[in-house]
Amino acid sequence: MRRAVRTLLAGAAIGLVLPLAASIAPAQAAASVRVTGPAYDSPGSTVAVVVTTSSRPSGYTLSFRVSVAGITGVCNGSPWRHSTGWSQRCWVTLPSRTGTWSIAGRAVFTRTGYTTQYSSYGYKSIATKGYYSAPVSAATRASIEKCWNTTSRVQLTFDDGNVGWTNLNSMLATLKSYNVRGRFLPTGQWATANPSKMAAIRNAGHLLGNHTYSHPALNGLSSSSVRWQISHGVGATSSPKLIRPPYGAGAYSQRITTDAAALGYRVCHWTTDTSDWAGVSATTIINKVLYGDAVTSPARPGGVVLMHMSGANTPAALPGLIRGMRAKGLVLEPLR
């Protein structure tokens, strides 16, 4: 049961005894907190969430805390500022049994010589369903997040398929014009039905990854079904060979990692999600990549940008996205 939380804001510390050395900062507006992340995943697995605060006291250092079912998670990497506040990527390990749980997030503001301030709590519901899996190690989690990218180059990835010739040719032309190599991860089902489009992607010099045969959430499949989906997906041409679980489900679970490894694959997630599949505008796609928001972190060195071949506005966003990243000093994988 959630307990009411008293917000400890400067000037409103009623009933508190402060150390004599601590100063009280000028009163600040109460900071609200939002938690975003997946709707479900495997019992026992780790998931990534983003915690956001709407405001930040001037002169204070910001950090975040996150927990689920009383178990504390980990927040790492630098917070980023965007149009609606400040955010940080955090990790929680889900309970080992099925059910619906509440992920709690909180912002912490610290400043030398001043009393620490806390935001109110923000919450996000998540369901645990499917097959149990232990979480992967922190080191493996970091590699999965970046698709085993050990360089400072940013990778552009394109999932699913379901793209017409006009949009596909536009994306391939843009990548060629800017000398950027993409990583395409279509489903095996789409690839089989569209051999000429697959040939166009391969002949343009881009890498292929596995996105299963028919795009199911892997957390709900038995291991034999998971392996069938991978073995009937597109054969990856990257090194190492990569499999991206549909919806990201099970990406940070040991069971899916083990099943993928049995077929010579490593699991690949992402660091920046453009949400282009939802039909967001080209400007929104670009801003997500360059600045992040309350759902995703911005592109950073060594990161992986998630896009979709089926994204209606992805072709229009691609040129500005590439120019914007380069203007920020980010380096993309070269095509040649």
ZIURLIN-V128119 format. One record per backbone hydrogen bond with DSSP energy under -0.5 kcal/mol. CO is the residue of the C=O (numbers start at 1). NH is the residue of the N-H. If there is no record, write none. Layout:
co={CO & CO}
nh={NH & NH}
//
This chain:
co={5 & 7 & 8 & 9 & 10 & 12 & 13 & 16 & 19 & 23 & 23 & 30 & 31 & 32 & 34 & 36 & 39 & 41 & 42 & 43 & 45 & 47 & 48 & 49 & 50 & 51 & 52 & 53 & 57 & 61 & 63 & 65 & 66 & 67 & 68 & 70 & 71 & 74 & 80 & 82 & 85 & 86 & 87 & 88 & 89 & 90 & 91 & 92 & 92 & 95 & 99 & 101 & 101 & 102 & 102 & 103 & 104 & 105 & 106 & 107 & 108 & 108 & 109 & 110 & 111 & 113 & 117 & 122 & 124 & 126 & 127 & 127 & 128 & 134 & 137 & 138 & 139 & 140 & 141 & 142 & 143 & 144 & 144 & 146 & 148 & 152 & 154 & 155 & 155 & 156 & 157 & 158 & 159 & 159 & 160 & 164 & 165 & 166 & 167 & 168 & 169 & 170 & 171 & 172 & 173 & 174 & 175 & 176 & 179 & 180 & 181 & 182 & 182 & 183 & 184 & 185 & 186 & 186 & 187 & 188 & 189 & 190 & 191 & 194 & 195 & 196 & 197 & 198 & 199 & 200 & 201 & 202 & 207 & 208 & 208 & 210 & 212 & 213 & 216 & 217 & 218 & 219 & 222 & 223 & 224 & 225 & 226 & 227 & 228 & 230 & 241 & 242 & 243 & 243 & 245 & 246 & 248 & 250 & 252 & 252 & 253 & 254 & 255 & 256 & 257 & 258 & 259 & 260 & 260 & 261 & 266 & 271 & 272 & 272 & 275 & 275 & 276 & 281 & 282 & 283 & 284 & 285 & 286 & 287 & 287 & 288 & 289 & 296 & 300 & 303 & 304 & 304 & 304 & 305 & 305 & 306 & 307 & 308 & 311 & 311 & 313 & 314 & 315 & 317 & 318 & 319 & 320 & 321 & 322 & 323 & 324 & 325 & 326 & 331 & 333}
nh={7 & 9 & 118 & 12 & 28 & 14 & 16 & 18 & 22 & 25 & 115 & 32 & 120 & 54 & 52 & 50 & 127 & 129 & 45 & 133 & 94 & 92 & 38 & 90 & 36 & 88 & 34 & 86 & 60 & 110 & 108 & 106 & 73 & 104 & 71 & 72 & 68 & 91 & 87 & 85 & 82 & 53 & 80 & 51 & 76 & 49 & 74 & 47 & 94 & 44 & 128 & 103 & 126 & 69 & 104 & 124 & 67 & 122 & 65 & 119 & 63 & 110 & 117 & 61 & 114 & 23 & 109 & 105 & 103 & 101 & 41 & 129 & 99 & 254 & 141 & 142 & 143 & 144 & 145 & 146 & 148 & 147 & 269 & 149 & 150 & 302 & 333 & 157 & 305 & 183 & 307 & 185 & 161 & 309 & 187 & 168 & 169 & 170 & 171 & 172 & 173 & 174 & 175 & 176 & 177 & 178 & 180 & 179 & 335 & 182 & 156 & 184 & 207 & 158 & 209 & 160 & 211 & 234 & 191 & 192 & 193 & 194 & 194 & 198 & 199 & 200 & 201 & 202 & 203 & 204 & 206 & 205 & 184 & 237 & 238 & 244 & 188 & 189 & 218 & 220 & 221 & 131 & 226 & 227 & 228 & 229 & 230 & 231 & 232 & 233 & 266 & 210 & 245 & 268 & 248 & 249 & 251 & 253 & 46 & 136 & 257 & 258 & 259 & 260 & 261 & 262 & 263 & 263 & 265 & 264 & 243 & 297 & 274 & 306 & 278 & 280 & 279 & 285 & 286 & 287 & 288 & 289 & 290 & 291 & 292 & 292 & 299 & 293 & 303 & 155 & 271 & 272 & 306 & 157 & 307 & 274 & 159 & 311 & 314 & 315 & 317 & 318 & 319 & 321 & 322 & 323 & 324 & 325 & 326 & 327 & 328 & 330 & 329 & 154 & 181}
//
